[in-house]
Amino acid sequence: MENIPLLAKRGDLRVRLQRMRRQLLFFEGKYAMVSQAFYDKYRQGEMGFSEEFGVWAEIFAEYLFWKRVRS
């Protein structure tokens, strides 16, 4: 537990996860694809590259990380 940043320890993790979830919902609505399906295709190189896809992938990867930390 000592390697987890203070942000997670102070209870702000819930707020951070909510913010990331709202961002993910924006992308999911815009591209009509759930984040997990997008991320799988992105990692396999099937989505091509755009800056926006990079941002989406980064947010989703961070979201998955913090969800695991929280569990």
Secondary structure, 3 states (H helix, E strand, C coil): CCCCCHHHHCCCHHHHHHHHHHHHHHHHHHHCCCHHHHHHHHHCCCCCCCHHHHHHHHHHHHHHHHHHHHC
